[in-house]
Amino acid sequence: MSGRTPWVGDLVHDEEADRRGIVTDVRGGTVWVLRPEYGVERWTSERPERLTLLTPREEMLERL
């Protein structure tokens, strides 16, 4: 994957939480809000360097 910072709509692996999730919001450029691929639970990450981009939002949209 590219070396860009994950952004809203991207599917990522959160290394700290050991979970896959979709970025739903980036607050102030310092807090990434994530949700699981399926479900409604939310969690946050303040360390984007620990978020590994799995599927960019552009590819996620192609799947719809």
Secondary structure, DSSP 8 states (H G I E B T S, - for coil): --SS---TT-EEEETTTTEEEEEEEEETTTEEEEE-SSSS--EEES-GGGEEEEE-HHHHHHT-
